[in-house]
Amino acid sequence: MEKEELLNELLVMLFNEVLDMEHKALINGSFKEISINDMHIIDAIGIQEARNMSAVAKTMSVTVGTLTTAINNLVKKGYVSRIRSAEDKRVVLLSLTEKGVAAYQKHAVFHKQMVQTVMDGFEGEEMEVLLRAFKKLRGYFKTS
């Protein structure tokens, strides 16, 4: 198998396996009614101060219209609340409900464990090479 084919196969498998692992770890029990995409929106809203729709849409690399549809579902399911800005009533701010914070925290723990598991498999210079390679990959995907 050529290096190009192998790299393609590994990237596709890795992407799918991470999504599958994330789905199995997160979308169960009390969070089974939301999707991985919903969980990523919850992550983008975060647990800090409320964020406006445009900021969350930019983080997610989607349009505000696309985000609105997903937010409507998350509001119905009790994960997100909408608040009008006190300074500008046209601005809608998003924040997580108690249920949303619980989902956010579960997602954060999953990612922390996943990263730690990967890091445990590499030492010294191997980790530096891995980080440089991932930064290059990220640069490629960000500009494509």
C-alpha positions in Angstrom: 0.0 0.0 0.0 1.4 3.4 -0.9 2.0 6.0 1.8 -0.7 8.2 0.4 -3.3 5.4 0.5 -2.2 4.4 4.0 -2.4 7.9 5.3 -5.9 8.4 3.7 -7.1 5.1 5.2 -5.7 6.0 8.6 -7.2 9.5 8.6 -10.6 8.2 7.6 -10.5 5.4 10.2 -9.2 7.7 12.9 -11.9 10.2 12.3 -14.7 7.6 12.3 -13.3 5.8 15.3 -13.1 9.0 17.4 -16.7 9.9 16.5 -17.9 6.4 17.2 -16.0 6.3 20.5 -17.4 9.7 21.4 -20.9 8.6 20.6 -20.7 5.5 22.7 -19.2 7.4 25.6 -21.5 10.4 25.6 -24.8 9.7 23.9 -26.3 7.3 26.4 -28.2 7.4 29.6 -29.6 10.9 30.3 -28.0 12.3 27.1 -29.4 9.8 24.6 -31.8 12.3 23.0 -29.0 14.5 21.6 -26.5 13.9 18.8 -22.7 14.3 18.8 -23.3 17.5 16.8 -25.6 18.8 19.6 -22.8 17.9 22.1 -20.3 19.9 20.1 -22.7 22.9 20.1 -23.0 22.6 23.8 -19.2 22.6 24.0 -19.0 25.7 21.8 -21.5 27.5 24.0 -19.4 26.6 27.0 -19.9 27.2 30.7 -18.4 30.6 30.9 -20.5 33.7 30.2 -23.4 33.6 27.7 -22.3 33.8 24.0 -24.2 35.3 21.1 -25.4 33.2 18.2 -22.8 34.6 15.8 -19.9 33.7 18.0 -21.1 30.1 18.5 -21.8 29.8 14.7 -18.3 31.0 14.0 -16.8 28.5 16.5 -18.8 25.7 14.8 -18.1 27.0 11.2 -21.8 27.1 10.4 -24.2 29.8 9.5 -26.4 31.4 12.1 -29.4 29.9 10.3 -28.1 26.4 10.6 -27.2 27.0 14.2 -30.7 28.3 14.9 -32.3 25.1 14.0 -30.0 23.1 16.3 -30.5 25.6 19.1 -34.3 25.3 18.8 -34.0 21.6 19.4 -31.5 22.0 22.3 -33.8 24.6 23.9 -36.8 22.2 23.6 -34.8 19.3 25.1 -33.7 21.6 28.1 -30.0 21.9 27.4 -29.8 25.5 26.3 -31.5 28.8 27.2 -31.9 31.9 25.2 -31.6 35.3 26.8 -31.9 38.7 25.2 -29.0 41.0 25.7 -29.6 43.8 28.2 -27.5 46.2 26.0 -29.1 45.3 22.7 -32.4 43.5 22.6 -31.7 42.3 19.0 -28.9 40.1 20.3 -29.7 36.6 21.5 -27.3 35.2 24.1 -27.0 31.4 24.6 -26.2 29.8 27.9 -26.4 26.2 29.2 -29.0 25.0 31.6 -28.1 22.7 34.4 -28.7 19.8 32.1 -26.5 21.4 29.5 -23.7 22.0 32.0 -23.8 18.3 32.9 -23.5 17.3 29.3 -20.7 19.8 28.8 -18.8 18.3 31.8 -19.3 14.7 30.6 -17.9 15.8 27.2 -14.9 17.5 28.8 -14.1 14.4 30.9 -14.3 12.2 27.7 -11.8 14.5 25.9 -9.5 14.7 28.8 -9.4 10.9 29.1 -9.0 10.4 25.4 -6.0 12.9 25.2 -4.4 11.3 28.3 -4.7 7.8 26.8 -3.0 9.0 23.5 -0.3 10.9 25.5 0.5 7.8 27.5 1.4 6.0 24.3 4.1 8.5 23.3 7.3 9.6 25.0 9.6 12.6 24.6 10.4 13.3 20.9 7.6 11.1 19.7 5.1 13.4 21.3 6.8 16.5 19.8 6.6 14.9 16.3 3.0 13.9 16.9 2.1 17.5 17.9 3.9 19.0 14.9 2.1 16.6 12.6 -1.3 17.4 14.1 -0.6 21.1 13.9 0.3 20.7 10.2 -2.9 18.7 9.6 -5.0 21.3 11.4 -3.4 24.0 9.3 -4.3 22.1 6.1 -7.9 21.5 7.1 -8.3 25.1 8.3 -7.2 26.5 5.0 -9.1 24.0 2.8 
